[in-house]
Each structure stands twice: as C-alpha cells, then as structure tokens.
C-alpha cells in the first residue's frame, strides 16, 4: 500500500522544487510585435532565446504555466549527449546510413559540450558533476549488444565507454541485479531545477521578454510572418520556434502528431543512513538499464537520498499508484533500501519520436526543436541553440538532428492515451519474458 512507504512529510511534487520552485514572476504584458516568438519556456526555449540575444535578435518566450513548470524541473537530472540508436517506438529498427549515424553521434558529442560550456559561461550553480553513467544490461543479449556499440560510441561521440562484466558490477553499484553493463564516462548529472533557474537568470540578464501563463492558442500566417493568439493577448512576429516537446498541443497539429508524450515518474527517498548512502553507487554515477520499460536513478546532490525514476505507467497517474511501483523497482535493485520511505513523488512528460531520434528543422514555415526521447537536459539545450543559429543564418550543416524526414504515423493525431496502457503492458510482458529466458538459458 502507498501509505506503507510514504513518509509522514510526503509531498506530491518534485524534490528539486525544494531548491527552486517554478514561479510566474511579474506577468509581463504580451508585446504587440517581436522578431521571434518561442513557444515553450523550458531548456530548449531559453537556450534558443539566449543564443538569439547574443546575436542581437529580439525574442519573446511564451510559457503556458509558471516558468519552469514543465519537464525542465521534473527530470532525473542525468546529462548525456548520447543518442539511443536502435529500435523505434514502433519496434522497428532505425536504419541509418553510416555518414548520417556518424553525424548524429558527433552532434551528441556537441550537445554535451554545449551544456558544459553554457554552465561555465553563465556561472550556473547547479551541482554539475561529470561522474559518468552505468547502463545495466537486463539480459546477456543486451550486454552483447552494448559490447558491439562501444567502439562506435568512442570513435564518433568520444563517449569514453567500456564494458563492466557481471563479476565486477559491484564496482558500479551495490547490487547484482544486472548482467553487467556499460559505463559511459562522458556523462554527468545536474540539479535540473537549479540548471533551469540558471538559464532563466541568464535570459533575464539579457532582457529577454518572458511571458508566463500565456498559453498559445493559434498560430496563423500574417503577411511575411505570423500572428500568434495567446491566453493573454496577440502578437505578430517574423519567425516562430516550437520548443514544447512533451507538452506540444493543438496549436501545432502537424508537430503534435509526430510526437508521443509519455509520462515518466520519479520518487525521492528520505535521507539515508550515511554508511548506506555512500555504498549504493560508489562512483557517484547516474544509472539506467536496457529494459524496454526502463528505470534510471542516482543519488541526490548532497548524496543523502536516492532519486529513482522510470515508467511506472506510460500515462499520468497519481503518486499513490506510481510511488509503490517505483519503490518496488528500487528495492528489487537495492534490497537494502526496504523500509526506506518516500518523501517526494512526481511526474513529467517525455516526448518520444517515431524514429527515436531528436529533431530540429522547419515544418510549415515554423522552426522546431523537439523529441528528446528521455535524454533532454543536454539535448534540448543543444537543439534550442541550433534552432537559433538557423534563424541567425549561421552554418547549421553539422547538426545531425536536422534530418530530411520527421516521421509521423498513419491515423495518429497526437493523442496516444487510448493506446499507451496496452503498449506499456506489452513492453512489460516482453521485459519479463526476456528476463525469464535469460535465467533459464
């Protein structure tokens, strides 16, 4: 029961909000005109606005709710420039030409460099730690697949990847749960809400117009530009950037139908005994696994709590549903955490694409930066910057995510909720089956 694992001071909100809570701020009036309108005030939107401001281009950012209320302050805080090349959301293998693959991996490398240099340049105090990532193999077959990827990741993305066999797994985590796994040294972790606050402060230093609680209703052509109707007034602009990711709505139906919004759920534990906390993840890495219904986890910045996330359900559910599921997943991996209570539980939307790749480009005359596929901290920052550079007019040919095709799916209108429970159940069945087959192989 949820009541058995919830702390007496439990909060149904992100643990990160203890340090920074999204705020409306001063309700700035929607201006009548601007050079660029950016729809979505998360990592991508702010990164785009900052890059435009550096080039002297005026931008206005629109956020439907409080600034930072979306996924940017709700993630697990793992930072990777990596791209999960493999099966798409439909289960088909993503086929890429060698040069395209090389360019994508190189752009993943650039994404990590982008966030690292931005944090340094803007002096953002967000617990940036380059401690690497360990990805546990759910089955021996997964381990073999990881092993085949190491050389490509190192050659094209500078990942610093290497394999850890099962007999050495306790060097990475205090558990024998996986069949070994892969370490990616060029990976990091961050306090996502404080990173967002740092971007927000950087935008304000540049006097960028930030319109909170200004939901975009319609976007229509107007002369050589666009007219945008928001819940707090209308504006005419030259260019439009869509950076709404897992919260893409009806104002951009052609983009909405190219994205699958999935709920990702996270819990934070109460403070752990010091000797226990120090042993769980001895090298301080972020952890994830190769399951179809994956889990991801890390220690909090003060190394006192476990932050544990995953697909408890593919749809939005209340903490009394998600927290017990995630707590069970956590104690499956770390039985020593049984009896530890949960102080925070929350959720946020992740945007998946049909080909499992991030995308930036122009569709119907509008620029977009969308589809982080669950690796959004560095990737959305990078896509926002690349989108700004396209508007500025700088060379953008090296961006591997500006692909010719941004695929959609027949008859899909952007609302997957009717199908997600069934898809989740199927993926969980496949995970269970492959694990059982591994045990008896």
Secondary structure, DSSP 8 states (H G I E B T S, - for coil): -HHHHEEEEEESS-GGGGT---B--S-----SEEEEEEE--SHHHHHHHHHHHHTT--EEEE-SSSBT-SGGGTS--EEE-----SB-TTS-B----HHHHHHHHHHHHHHHHHHHHHHHHTT--S--B---EEEE-SSHHHHHHHHHHHHHHHHHH---EEEE-GGGGGGT-S---SS-EEEESSEEE--HHHHHHHHHHHHHHTT-EEETT--EEEEEEETTEEEEEETTEEEEEEEEEE--GGG--GGGHHHHTTEEEEEEEEEEE----HHHHHHHTTT--EEEE--SS-EEEEE-TTSSSEEEEE-S-SS---HHHHHHHHHHHHHHH-GGGTT--EEEEEEEEEEEETTS--EEEEETTEEEEE--TT-HHHHHHHHHHHHHHHHHT---TT-TT--S-----TT--S--HHHHHHHHHHHHHHHHHHHHHHHT-
